[in-house]
Amino acid sequence: MENNQPIPAWVFNLYNEHLGVKRTLAEGIQANVLTGQHVMLSVVRFEPNSAGTMHSHPEEQWGVLLEGECIRLQGDEAVTMKAGDFWHTPGGVAHTIHAGTLGALVLDIFSPPRQEYTQPGEGFGQATGS
């Protein structure tokens, strides 16, 4: 904020590692989760060459690759993503990410919020493997 004004409670920053609820999704994959009434945002940091587990959940999900590179696996497809790319995953569709050598910074958006992500923890919550 300009002129050293205090930051309002409704303003956030993607690069604040103390943001929201912390979750370790897998080795090398950390998430900071913020929950609203109808939507949940998850800022996910992937270390270089880290990989999530193929999983699904009933909530709809959108994701945006903000930085780095990754391969997005969804259903039986694998797509190389670059910063600025984004994707849609309907509920119940198996998916994951494999980060490239640069790692990745992803913003995930869930609707409705994933109840298990409202608490600190580890893993992909109640998601089911594929």
KOLKOL-845071 format. One record per atom (N, C-alpha, C): residue number from 0; atom name; x, y, z; residue in three letters. Coordinates in Angstrom, 2 decimals. Layout:
BEGIN
KESE  resi  name        u        v        w  resn
KESE   NUM    CA        X        Y        Z   ALA
...
END
This chain:
BEGIN
KESE  resi  name        u        v        w  resn
KESE     0     N     0.85    -1.18     0.00   MET
KESE     0    CA     0.00     0.00     0.00   MET
KESE     0     C     0.89     1.24     0.00   MET
KESE     1     N     0.40     2.28    -0.63   GLU
KESE     1    CA     1.17     3.53    -0.72   GLU
KESE     1     C     1.12     4.27     0.60   GLU
KESE     2     N     2.15     5.10     0.83   ASN
KESE     2    CA     2.21     5.98     1.99   ASN
KESE     2     C     2.11     5.24     3.33   ASN
KESE     3     N     2.60     4.01     3.37   ASN
KESE     3    CA     2.59     3.22     4.61   ASN
KESE     3     C     1.20     3.07     5.21   ASN
KESE     4     N     0.18     3.08     4.38   GLN
KESE     4    CA    -1.18     2.87     4.86   GLN
KESE     4     C    -1.30     1.43     5.36   GLN
KESE     5     N    -2.09     1.21     6.38   PRO
KESE     5    CA    -2.30    -0.17     6.83   PRO
KESE     5     C    -3.01    -0.99     5.74   PRO
KESE     6     N    -2.69    -2.25     5.66   ILE
KESE     6    CA    -3.30    -3.13     4.66   ILE
KESE     6     C    -4.64    -3.63     5.19   ILE
KESE     7     N    -5.72    -3.41     4.45   PRO
KESE     7    CA    -7.03    -3.88     4.91   PRO
KESE     7     C    -7.07    -5.41     5.01   PRO
KESE     8     N    -7.93    -5.93     5.86   ALA
KESE     8    CA    -8.05    -7.38     6.08   ALA
KESE     8     C    -8.51    -8.13     4.84   ALA
KESE     9     N    -9.05    -7.45     3.86   TRP
KESE     9    CA    -9.55    -8.10     2.65   TRP
KESE     9     C    -8.53    -8.08     1.52   TRP
KESE    10     N    -7.30    -7.65     1.79   VAL
KESE    10    CA    -6.23    -7.61     0.79   VAL
KESE    10     C    -5.21    -8.70     1.12   VAL
KESE    11     N    -4.80    -9.47     0.12   PHE
KESE    11    CA    -3.88   -10.60     0.31   PHE
KESE    11     C    -2.76   -10.52    -0.72   PHE
KESE    12     N    -1.70   -11.30    -0.50   ASN
KESE    12    CA    -0.58   -11.34    -1.44   ASN
KESE    12     C    -0.18   -12.79    -1.67   ASN
KESE    13     N    -0.10   -13.20    -2.94   LEU
KESE    13    CA     0.25   -14.58    -3.30   LEU
KESE    13     C     1.59   -15.02    -2.74   LEU
KESE    14     N     2.51   -14.10    -2.53   TYR
KESE    14    CA     3.86   -14.45    -2.12   TYR
KESE    14     C     4.04   -14.46    -0.60   TYR
KESE    15     N     2.98   -14.22     0.14   ASN
KESE    15    CA     3.02   -14.28     1.60   ASN
KESE    15     C     2.92   -15.74     2.02   ASN
KESE    16     N     4.02   -16.33     2.46   GLU
KESE    16    CA     4.03   -17.75     2.81   GLU
KESE    16     C     3.32   -18.04     4.12   GLU
KESE    17     N     2.87   -16.99     4.84   HIS
KESE    17    CA     2.12   -17.19     6.09   HIS
KESE    17     C     0.61   -17.08     5.85   HIS
KESE    18     N     0.23   -16.99     4.60   LEU
KESE    18    CA    -1.15   -16.79     4.18   LEU
KESE    18     C    -2.01   -18.01     4.50   LEU
KESE    19     N    -3.18   -17.81     5.07   GLY
KESE    19    CA    -4.19   -18.85     5.21   GLY
KESE    19     C    -3.78   -20.08     6.00   GLY
KESE    20     N    -4.43   -21.19     5.69   VAL
KESE    20    CA    -4.20   -22.48     6.34   VAL
KESE    20     C    -3.13   -23.22     5.55   VAL
KESE    21     N    -2.13   -23.75     6.24   LYS
KESE    21    CA    -1.04   -24.46     5.57   LYS
KESE    21     C    -1.35   -25.95     5.46   LYS
KESE    22     N    -1.03   -26.50     4.27   ARG
KESE    22    CA    -1.15   -27.94     4.05   ARG
KESE    22     C     0.06   -28.41     3.26   ARG
KESE    23     N     0.60   -29.55     3.65   THR
KESE    23    CA     1.63   -30.22     2.87   THR
KESE    23     C     0.91   -31.28     2.05   THR
KESE    24     N     0.80   -31.07     0.75   LEU
KESE    24    CA     0.03   -31.99    -0.08   LEU
KESE    24     C     0.81   -33.26    -0.39   LEU
KESE    25     N     2.10   -33.12    -0.63   ALA
KESE    25    CA     3.00   -34.25    -0.89   ALA
KESE    25     C     4.42   -33.73    -0.69   ALA
KESE    26     N     5.40   -34.60    -0.78   GLU
KESE    26    CA     6.78   -34.16    -0.63   GLU
KESE    26     C     7.09   -33.10    -1.69   GLU
KESE    27     N     7.54   -31.92    -1.23   GLY
KESE    27    CA     7.88   -30.84    -2.14   GLY
KESE    27     C     6.71   -30.02    -2.63   GLY
KESE    28     N     5.51   -30.24    -2.06   ILE
KESE    28    CA     4.32   -29.51    -2.51   ILE
KESE    28     C     3.61   -28.92    -1.28   ILE
KESE    29     N     3.64   -27.59    -1.17   GLN
KESE    29    CA     3.05   -26.88    -0.04   GLN
KESE    29     C     1.91   -26.00    -0.51   GLN
KESE    30     N     0.83   -25.95     0.25   ALA
KESE    30    CA    -0.32   -25.12    -0.10   ALA
KESE    30     C    -0.67   -24.18     1.05   ALA
KESE    31     N    -1.10   -22.97     0.69   ASN
KESE    31    CA    -1.68   -22.02     1.62   ASN
KESE    31     C    -3.11   -21.80     1.15   ASN
KESE    32     N    -4.08   -22.10     2.01   VAL
KESE    32    CA    -5.48   -22.17     1.61   VAL
KESE    32     C    -6.29   -21.07     2.28   VAL
KESE    33     N    -7.12   -20.40     1.48   LEU
KESE    33    CA    -8.04   -19.38     1.99   LEU
KESE    33     C    -9.45   -19.79     1.60   LEU
KESE    34     N   -10.37   -19.70     2.55   THR
KESE    34    CA   -11.73   -20.16     2.31   THR
KESE    34     C   -12.73   -19.02     2.45   THR
KESE    35     N   -13.57   -18.86     1.44   GLY
KESE    35    CA   -14.67   -17.92     1.49   GLY
KESE    35     C   -15.96   -18.70     1.69   GLY
KESE    36     N   -17.07   -18.03     1.51   GLN
KESE    36    CA   -18.37   -18.67     1.71   GLN
KESE    36     C   -18.65   -19.71     0.63   GLN
KESE    37     N   -18.31   -19.42    -0.64   HIS
KESE    37    CA   -18.65   -20.31    -1.74   HIS
KESE    37     C   -17.44   -20.79    -2.54   HIS
KESE    38     N   -16.28   -20.19    -2.30   VAL
KESE    38    CA   -15.08   -20.47    -3.09   VAL
KESE    38     C   -13.88   -20.63    -2.17   VAL
KESE    39     N   -12.95   -21.47    -2.58   MET
KESE    39    CA   -11.70   -21.68    -1.85   MET
KESE    39     C   -10.55   -21.43    -2.81   MET
KESE    40     N    -9.53   -20.68    -2.36   LEU
KESE    40    CA    -8.31   -20.46    -3.12   LEU
KESE    40     C    -7.17   -21.18    -2.43   LEU
KESE    41     N    -6.32   -21.80    -3.22   SER
KESE    41    CA    -5.17   -22.52    -2.68   SER
KESE    41     C    -3.94   -22.11    -3.49   SER
KESE    42     N    -2.96   -21.48    -2.83   VAL
KESE    42    CA    -1.71   -21.10    -3.47   VAL
KESE    42     C    -0.75   -22.26    -3.24   VAL
KESE    43     N    -0.36   -22.94    -4.33   VAL
KESE    43    CA     0.41   -24.18    -4.21   VAL
KESE    43     C     1.80   -23.97    -4.79   VAL
KESE    44     N     2.81   -24.27    -3.97   ARG
KESE    44    CA     4.20   -24.16    -4.39   ARG
KESE    44     C     4.77   -25.55    -4.61   ARG
KESE    45     N     5.24   -25.80    -5.83   PHE
KESE    45    CA     5.85   -27.07    -6.19   PHE
KESE    45     C     7.36   -26.88    -6.29   PHE
KESE    46     N     8.11   -27.65    -5.54   GLU
KESE    46    CA     9.56   -27.64    -5.71   GLU
KESE    46     C     9.90   -28.25    -7.06   GLU
KESE    47     N    11.08   -27.92    -7.60   PRO
KESE    47    CA    11.48   -28.50    -8.89   PRO
KESE    47     C    11.34   -30.03    -8.91   PRO
KESE    48     N    10.76   -30.54    -9.98   ASN
KESE    48    CA    10.60   -31.98   -10.23   ASN
KESE    48     C     9.71   -32.70    -9.22   ASN
KESE    49     N     8.92   -31.99    -8.43   SER
KESE    49    CA     8.00   -32.65    -7.51   SER
KESE    49     C     6.75   -33.09    -8.27   SER
KESE    50     N     6.04   -34.05    -7.71   ALA
KESE    50    CA     4.86   -34.60    -8.38   ALA
KESE    50     C     3.78   -34.93    -7.37   ALA
KESE    51     N     2.56   -34.54    -7.70   GLY
KESE    51    CA     1.41   -34.90    -6.88   GLY
KESE    51     C     0.94   -36.31    -7.21   GLY
KESE    52     N    -0.03   -36.77    -6.47   THR
KESE    52    CA    -0.64   -38.08    -6.66   THR
KESE    52     C    -1.91   -37.92    -7.49   THR
KESE    53     N    -2.11   -38.79    -8.47   MET
KESE    53    CA    -3.34   -38.76    -9.25   MET
KESE    53     C    -4.50   -38.95    -8.28   MET
KESE    54     N    -5.48   -38.06    -8.32   HIS
KESE    54    CA    -6.61   -38.12    -7.38   HIS
KESE    54     C    -7.82   -37.41    -7.99   HIS
KESE    55     N    -8.95   -37.56    -7.34   SER
KESE    55    CA   -10.16   -36.83    -7.72   SER
KESE    55     C   -10.91   -36.45    -6.46   SER
KESE    56     N   -11.83   -35.52    -6.61   HIS
KESE    56    CA   -12.69   -35.07    -5.51   HIS
KESE    56     C   -13.97   -34.52    -6.14   HIS
KESE    57     N   -15.04   -34.42    -5.36   PRO
KESE    57    CA   -16.32   -33.98    -5.95   PRO
KESE    57     C   -16.37   -32.50    -6.30   PRO
KESE    58     N   -15.50   -31.67    -5.74   GLU
KESE    58    CA   -15.55   -30.24    -5.99   GLU
KESE    58     C   -14.98   -29.89    -7.36   GLU
KESE    59     N   -15.59   -28.90    -8.01   GLU
KESE    59    CA   -15.06   -28.35    -9.25   GLU
KESE    59     C   -13.77   -27.60    -8.93   GLU
KESE    60     N   -12.81   -27.63    -9.87   GLN
KESE    60    CA   -11.53   -26.97    -9.64   GLN
KESE    60     C   -11.06   -26.26   -10.91   GLN
KESE    61     N   -10.56   -25.06   -10.73   TRP
KESE    61    CA    -9.84   -24.33   -11.77   TRP
KESE    61     C    -8.43   -24.13   -11.25   TRP
KESE    62     N    -7.43   -24.11   -12.14   GLY
KESE    62    CA    -6.06   -23.87   -11.74   GLY
KESE    62     C    -5.38   -22.94   -12.72   GLY
KESE    63     N    -4.46   -22.11   -12.19   VAL
KESE    63    CA    -3.70   -21.17   -12.99   VAL
KESE    63     C    -2.22   -21.37   -12.68   VAL
KESE    64     N    -1.41   -21.60   -13.71   LEU
KESE    64    CA     0.03   -21.70   -13.52   LEU
KESE    64     C     0.58   -20.28   -13.56   LEU
KESE    65     N     0.98   -19.78   -12.39   LEU
KESE    65    CA     1.46   -18.41   -12.27   LEU
KESE    65     C     2.94   -18.29   -12.63   LEU
KESE    66     N     3.72   -19.28   -12.21   GLU
KESE    66    CA     5.17   -19.26   -12.45   GLU
KESE    66     C     5.64   -20.68   -12.69   GLU
KESE    67     N     6.75   -20.81   -13.40   GLY
KESE    67    CA     7.38   -22.11   -13.59   GLY
KESE    67     C     6.81   -22.88   -14.76   GLY
KESE    68     N     6.90   -24.20   -14.63   GLU
KESE    68    CA     6.44   -25.10   -15.69   GLU
KESE    68     C     5.94   -26.38   -15.05   GLU
KESE    69     N     5.06   -27.07   -15.75   CYS
KESE    69    CA     4.54   -28.33   -15.22   CYS
KESE    69     C     3.89   -29.14   -16.33   CYS
KESE    70     N     3.62   -30.37   -16.01   ILE
KESE    70    CA     2.77   -31.20   -16.86   ILE
KESE    70     C     1.49   -31.42   -16.07   ILE
KESE    71     N     0.38   -31.07   -16.68   ARG
KESE    71    CA    -0.94   -31.26   -16.07   ARG
KESE    71     C    -1.48   -32.57   -16.61   ARG
KESE    72     N    -1.73   -33.52   -15.72   LEU
KESE    72    CA    -2.35   -34.78   -16.09   LEU
KESE    72     C    -3.81   -34.71   -15.65   LEU
KESE    73     N    -4.70   -35.01   -16.58   GLN
KESE    73    CA    -6.13   -34.97   -16.28   GLN
KESE    73     C    -6.81   -36.04   -17.11   GLN
KESE    74     N    -7.52   -36.95   -16.44   GLY
KESE    74    CA    -8.10   -38.08   -17.14   GLY
KESE    74     C    -6.96   -38.88   -17.76   GLY
KESE    75     N    -7.03   -39.13   -19.07   ASP
KESE    75    CA    -5.95   -39.87   -19.74   ASP
KESE    75     C    -5.08   -38.96   -20.59   ASP
KESE    76     N    -5.08   -37.65   -20.31   GLU
KESE    76    CA    -4.30   -36.69   -21.08   GLU
KESE    76     C    -3.19   -36.08   -20.22   GLU
KESE    77     N    -2.06   -35.73   -20.86   ALA
KESE    77    CA    -0.96   -35.03   -20.22   ALA
KESE    77     C    -0.61   -33.84   -21.10   ALA
KESE    78     N    -0.61   -32.62   -20.52   VAL
KESE    78    CA    -0.37   -31.40   -21.29   VAL
KESE    78     C     0.73   -30.59   -20.61   VAL
KESE    79     N     1.74   -30.19   -21.38   THR
KESE    79    CA     2.78   -29.32   -20.86   THR
KESE    79     C     2.22   -27.91   -20.71   THR
KESE    80     N     2.41   -27.32   -19.53   MET
KESE    80    CA     1.87   -26.00   -19.23   MET
KESE    80     C     3.01   -25.02   -19.02   MET
KESE    81     N     2.76   -23.76   -19.39   LYS
KESE    81    CA     3.71   -22.68   -19.13   LYS
KESE    81     C     2.97   -21.59   -18.35   LYS
KESE    82     N     3.73   -20.69   -17.74   ALA
KESE    82    CA     3.14   -19.61   -16.95   ALA
KESE    82     C     2.07   -18.89   -17.76   ALA
KESE    83     N     0.93   -18.69   -17.15   GLY
KESE    83    CA    -0.21   -18.03   -17.81   GLY
KESE    83     C    -1.27   -19.01   -18.26   GLY
KESE    84     N    -0.92   -20.29   -18.40   ASP
KESE    84    CA    -1.93   -21.29   -18.78   ASP
KESE    84     C    -2.83   -21.59   -17.59   ASP
KESE    85     N    -4.08   -21.92   -17.88   PHE
KESE    85    CA    -4.99   -22.35   -16.81   PHE
KESE    85     C    -5.90   -23.44   -17.33   PHE
KESE    86     N    -6.55   -24.14   -16.39   TRP
KESE    86    CA    -7.32   -25.34   -16.73   TRP
KESE    86     C    -8.56   -25.45   -15.85   TRP
KESE    87     N    -9.47   -26.28   -16.31   HIS
KESE    87    CA   -10.72   -26.56   -15.59   HIS
KESE    87     C   -10.81   -28.06   -15.35   HIS
KESE    88     N   -11.16   -28.43   -14.14   THR
KESE    88    CA   -11.34   -29.84   -13.79   THR
KESE    88     C   -12.71   -30.02   -13.15   THR
KESE    89     N   -13.65   -30.67   -13.83   PRO
KESE    89    CA   -14.95   -30.95   -13.19   PRO
KESE    89     C   -14.77   -31.89   -12.00   PRO
KESE    90     N   -15.70   -31.86   -11.08   GLY
KESE    90    CA   -15.67   -32.78    -9.96   GLY
KESE    90     C   -15.64   -34.23   -10.45   GLY
KESE    91     N   -14.89   -35.07    -9.75   GLY
KESE    91    CA   -14.84   -36.50   -10.06   GLY
KESE    91     C   -13.84   -36.89   -11.12   GLY
KESE    92     N   -13.12   -35.93   -11.73   VAL
KESE    92    CA   -12.15   -36.24   -12.78   VAL
KESE    92     C   -10.76   -36.36   -12.14   VAL
KESE    93     N   -10.07   -37.46   -12.40   ALA
KESE    93    CA    -8.73   -37.69   -11.86   ALA
KESE    93     C    -7.73   -36.71   -12.47   ALA
KESE    94     N    -6.80   -36.19   -11.63   HIS
KESE    94    CA    -5.84   -35.20   -12.09   HIS
KESE    94     C    -4.64   -35.11   -11.15   HIS
KESE    95     N    -3.57   -34.51   -11.63   THR
KESE    95    CA    -2.40   -34.19   -10.82   THR
KESE    95     C    -1.49   -33.28   -11.61   THR
KESE    96     N    -0.38   -32.88   -10.99   ILE
KESE    96    CA     0.64   -32.05   -11.64   ILE
KESE    96     C     2.00   -32.65   -11.36   ILE
KESE    97     N     2.86   -32.63   -12.38   HIS
KESE    97    CA     4.28   -32.94   -12.24   HIS
KESE    97     C     5.03   -31.66   -12.58   HIS
KESE    98     N     5.73   -31.09   -11.61   ALA
KESE    98    CA     6.47   -29.85   -11.83   ALA
KESE    98     C     7.72   -30.12   -12.65   ALA
KESE    99     N     8.14   -29.12   -13.41   GLY
KESE    99    CA     9.37   -29.21   -14.18   GLY
KESE    99     C    10.58   -28.79   -13.37   GLY
KESE   100     N    11.69   -28.57   -14.03   THR
KESE   100    CA    12.95   -28.24   -13.36   THR
KESE   100     C    12.92   -26.88   -12.69   THR
KESE   101     N    12.00   -26.01   -13.09   LEU
KESE   101    CA    11.87   -24.69   -12.47   LEU
KESE   101     C    10.93   -24.68   -11.27   LEU
KESE   102     N    10.24   -25.80   -11.02   GLY
KESE   102    CA     9.18   -25.80   -10.02   GLY
KESE   102     C     7.96   -25.11   -10.59   GLY
KESE   103     N     7.00   -24.82    -9.74   ALA
KESE   103    CA     5.77   -24.18   -10.21   ALA
KESE   103     C     5.07   -23.47    -9.06   ALA
KESE   104     N     4.36   -22.41    -9.39   LEU
KESE   104    CA     3.47   -21.73    -8.46   LEU
KESE   104     C     2.10   -21.75    -9.11   LEU
KESE   105     N     1.14   -22.38    -8.44   VAL
KESE   105    CA    -0.20   -22.58    -8.99   VAL
KESE   105     C    -1.24   -21.97    -8.05   VAL
KESE   106     N    -2.23   -21.33    -8.62   LEU
KESE   106    CA    -3.40   -20.88    -7.87   LEU
KESE   106     C    -4.55   -21.81    -8.24   LEU
KESE   107     N    -5.03   -22.58    -7.27   ASP
KESE   107    CA    -6.20   -23.45    -7.46   ASP
KESE   107     C    -7.42   -22.78    -6.88   ASP
KESE   108     N    -8.54   -22.92    -7.57   ILE
KESE   108    CA    -9.82   -22.36    -7.12   ILE
KESE   108     C   -10.81   -23.50    -7.06   ILE
KESE   109     N   -11.43   -23.71    -5.90   PHE
KESE   109    CA   -12.39   -24.80    -5.70   PHE
KESE   109     C   -13.77   -24.23    -5.40   PHE
KESE   110     N   -14.80   -24.92    -5.92   SER
KESE   110    CA   -16.18   -24.59    -5.58   SER
KESE   110     C   -16.99   -25.87    -5.57   SER
KESE   111     N   -17.70   -26.13    -4.49   PRO
KESE   111    CA   -17.65   -25.42    -3.22   PRO
KESE   111     C   -16.31   -25.66    -2.53   PRO
KESE   112     N   -16.02   -24.95    -1.42   PRO
KESE   112    CA   -14.78   -25.19    -0.70   PRO
KESE   112     C   -14.65   -26.65    -0.27   PRO
KESE   113     N   -13.42   -27.14    -0.27   ARG
KESE   113    CA   -13.13   -28.50     0.19   ARG
KESE   113     C   -13.03   -28.46     1.71   ARG
KESE   114     N   -13.96   -29.07     2.40   GLN
KESE   114    CA   -14.06   -28.97     3.85   GLN
KESE   114     C   -12.75   -29.37     4.54   GLN
KESE   115     N   -12.11   -30.45     4.07   GLU
KESE   115    CA   -10.89   -30.92     4.74   GLU
KESE   115     C    -9.73   -29.94     4.60   GLU
KESE   116     N    -9.78   -29.04     3.63   TYR
KESE   116    CA    -8.70   -28.06     3.44   TYR
KESE   116     C    -8.87   -26.84     4.33   TYR
KESE   117     N    -9.93   -26.78     5.14   THR
KESE   117    CA   -10.11   -25.65     6.05   THR
KESE   117     C    -9.25   -25.81     7.30   THR
KESE   118     N    -8.59   -26.96     7.45   GLN
KESE   118    CA    -7.74   -27.25     8.61   GLN
KESE   118     C    -6.33   -27.57     8.12   GLN
KESE   119     N    -5.29   -27.21     8.91   PRO
KESE   119    CA    -3.94   -27.60     8.53   PRO
KESE   119     C    -3.86   -29.12     8.45   PRO
KESE   120     N    -2.96   -29.63     7.63   GLY
KESE   120    CA    -2.82   -31.08     7.53   GLY
KESE   120     C    -1.89   -31.48     6.42   GLY
KESE   121     N    -1.93   -32.76     6.11   GLU
KESE   121    CA    -1.09   -33.32     5.07   GLU
KESE   121     C    -1.93   -34.13     4.11   GLU
KESE   122     N    -1.46   -34.23     2.88   GLY
KESE   122    CA    -2.13   -35.04     1.88   GLY
KESE   122     C    -3.23   -34.28     1.17   GLY
KESE   123     N    -3.89   -35.00     0.27   PHE
KESE   123    CA    -4.93   -34.41    -0.56   PHE
KESE   123     C    -6.31   -34.54     0.08   PHE
KESE   124     N    -6.37   -34.70     1.39   GLY
KESE   124    CA    -7.64   -34.77     2.09   GLY
KESE   124     C    -8.43   -36.00     1.75   GLY
KESE   125     N    -9.72   -35.83     1.53   GLN
KESE   125    CA   -10.63   -36.94     1.26   GLN
KESE   125     C   -10.64   -37.33    -0.21   GLN
KESE   126     N    -9.71   -36.79    -0.98   ALA
KESE   126    CA    -9.64   -37.12    -2.41   ALA
KESE   126     C    -9.39   -38.61    -2.57   ALA
KESE   127     N    -9.89   -39.17    -3.63   THR
KESE   127    CA    -9.70   -40.58    -3.89   THR
KESE   127     C    -8.68   -40.77    -5.00   THR
KESE   128     N    -7.82   -41.78    -4.85   GLY
KESE   128    CA    -6.82   -42.08    -5.87   GLY
KESE   128     C    -7.47   -42.67    -7.09   GLY
KESE   129     N    -6.71   -42.68    -8.16   SER
KESE   129    CA    -7.27   -43.22    -9.40   SER
KESE   129     C    -6.50   -44.43    -9.83   SER
END
